[in-house]
């Protein structure tokens, strides 16, 4: 990804400028090269604006978008303000990024380690007596529920204990290789975990449950694929970090 920043100084009718960009934005919204965009106004200097556009690459912007059918319409809307540009550059994101403290992590919202251990303890009580998924856990380590709670804690923004104490992603992958999990088993696994979440009182607000279920679907579908005979998933990767309704940039 490449982030383009354009700084404008608009000494005149700022309302007209914002309206022009509201019209121009429809061309960005249609562009396959554009990931997202945002126009911000300076609170300290109200005649100054920053337009941020995330492009799939600098070439996709300069050759794809500017050379495509959408650019003429975009340019027609903002042409009166081209001379007001003070800076227009592409920037490459660095590894220095992360959420701030104003938004609780899913780990905190769920209730922390204690809540996740309650969840996994009840979940595996349901699992071992289930005819469909129970056979997969016939020889389960007694500590397995606590270890899965550690994994979920790290995934949802809590302590990195699964990486530090249990071996991280390679260890979790090793539990699935060669298991030949079936789609009905995967679905039952998800269903039982959601039943356990209800029984132990995990938060049931729509935002948390939507993000929680999103991770379960994402993670179990990877586990299903990785468990098949002949599967050759990457052996080294970080533990994924899951946020509020956003899948991580996590590639095998």
N, C-alpha and C positions, 0 to 999 in steps of 0.2 A: 504494500500500500504506500501511496505517496500523498502527503497532505499539502494542499496549496493554500497559502494565506494571501489575501489581497486586502491592503489597507486603503481605505478611502477617506478623504476629507471633503465633506459636503457642506459648504458654507451657506447654501441657499435652502431650498425646500426639501427638508429631509423626509417629509411624509411622501413626497412624490418619488424620492429615491427608493424608499422601502416598498412602495407600491410597484415600482418598476421591477424590483428584484422578486417580489411575490409573483409577478407574471413570468419573469425569466426562469423561476424555479421549476416551472412545469417541464421545461426542457431538461433540466438536470435530473428530475424525477424519472424521466423516461430513458436516460442515458445508461446503457449497460456498463459504461466505464466509471460511473459515479457510485460510490458506496453510500455517502451521505453528505449533507451540507448544512451550514448554519450561518446566518448573518447576525452579528452582535454589534450593539451600539455602546460606545464608551460612556460610562456614567460620569466620568470626570470632564470629558470633552465631548459634549453631545453631538458635535458635528463630525466626529470620527467613528468610522465603522470598520470592523474586520469581517471579511467573508472567509469562512473555512470550508474547503471542499476536499473530501477524501476521494482520491482516484485510485483505481486498481493498479496503476503505474503511471509514471510521468509520460511514457510513450503512448499509453492508452489515452491520456488527456490530450497531448499535443498532436498526435497523429490520428487517434481514433475519434475522439469527440470533436476536435477542431476540424478534422477532415470529413466529418460525417454530416448527415442531413439535419441534425438538431441544432448545430452551432449557429447557422444563420438566424434562426428565430431567437435564440438566446442572445446573440449579439445585438440584434435589432432593439431588444428591450433595454439593454444597459448601455448602448452606444453613447447616449448623452453624458454618461458619467465616466467614460474612459480617461479623460484628461484629469479627473479627480483622483486617479490612482497614485498613491505615494509609494507603495511597495507591492510587488507581485512575485512570489517565489514558491518553489517546491521545497518541502521539508520531508526528511525520512524519519519516521518514529524510531526511538531508541528503546532499550529495555527498561528504562526508568518510567514505570507506569503502575497504577494500581488505584483501588478505591480509597476514598477518605473515610474518616471516622463518623461522618454524619449518617451513613447508612449502615445499619447492622448487617453483619454477615448472616448467611442462612444458618450457620452453626449457632450463632448467638440467638437468633430468632427461634430456632428449634428448642432451645433450652440447654445447649451445651452437651458435654460428654455424658452427663447423667441421663439426660433425656434420650440420647441416642443409644446408650446401653440398655435402657428400658425397652426401647424399640426392638433392638436386635435380639434381646433375650426372649421377648414374647414372640417375635417372628420365627425364631428357630424352634420354639415349642410347637408352633403351628406346622412348620415345615416337616419335622420328623414324623408326624402322624399322617401326613398327606400322601395318598397313594401315588400321585403323579410325580411330585418332586422329591418325596422322601427318600427314594432309593439313591439319589445323587449324594445324599448326606448320611448314608448308612454308617460310615466310619468317621464321623465328624469329630475333630478335636474338641474337647470340652471348652477350650478357650476361643473357639471360632466366633461365637457371637460377639465377644468383646473385641476381637480383632477386626471384625467387620464394622463395628461401631467406630473404631479408630480410623478406618479407611473413610467412612462417611464424614467423620469430623474433619479430616484433612481436606477432603473434596469440597466441603461446604464452608471452608475458610477458617477452620479451627487449627489446633496444634498439629505439627507435622510428625506426629508420633509414628504413623504407619511407615513413613519413609525412614525415620530415625531408628525405629525398633524392629520393624517387620520386613524391611527390604524394598519398600516402595512398589512401584508399578511392576517390576519383574516378578516379585513375589505374588502379587495378585494375579498376574497373567498365568503363572504356573499352576494356580488352582483351577484354571479353566481348560488348559490344553488337553486335548484328547478326550474330553468328557462327552462329546457328541450330544450336546444339549439340543432338545427339540423346541420348536416354536410353541407348542402347547405347554411345555415345562417353563419356558421363559415367561409366558403370559401368567401362568399360575404363580410363579415366583413374585412377579409384580403385584398381582392381586392379593397375595397373602401379606406382603409387606405393607400394602395400603390398609388392609384389615388391621394389622398390628399397630399402624400409626393411629388409627381411630381408637383402638382399645387402650393404648397407653397415653392418649391425650396430646399427641403432637399438634401444633397449631393447625387449625383448619381454615384459616383465612384463604381466600382464593389466590392471592399472590404467592403465598408460600407453597400451597399445594400444587399450583401450576408449575412452579420452578422445580419442586420436589419430584413430581411425576415426570417432568421433562428429563431430569437426570436419570431416573429409573429406566425410562424408555431408551435413552441414548446409551447408557452403560450396559444394559442387558442385551441390547442388539449387538454391541461390540463383543460381549462375552459369548453370545450365541455363535457369531461368525468365527471367533478365535478358537472355539471348542471343537470345530468340525475336523474330521480326519483330513490330513493334508494341509491344514491351515498353517500359514507361515507369517504370523504377525510380527511386528518389530519387537525385539526382546528388551530394548531400552527406550524408556520414555518417562516423562514426569507424571506424577499423580495429577489428574485433571483438577482444575479449580472451577467450581460451578457457581454462577451468580444468579441474580434475580431474573430469570427468564431469558438468559443469554447463554448460548452454548460457547464453550471456550474455543479459542483458536488452537485446536489440538489435533495434530496430524500424525498419523502413524508413518 
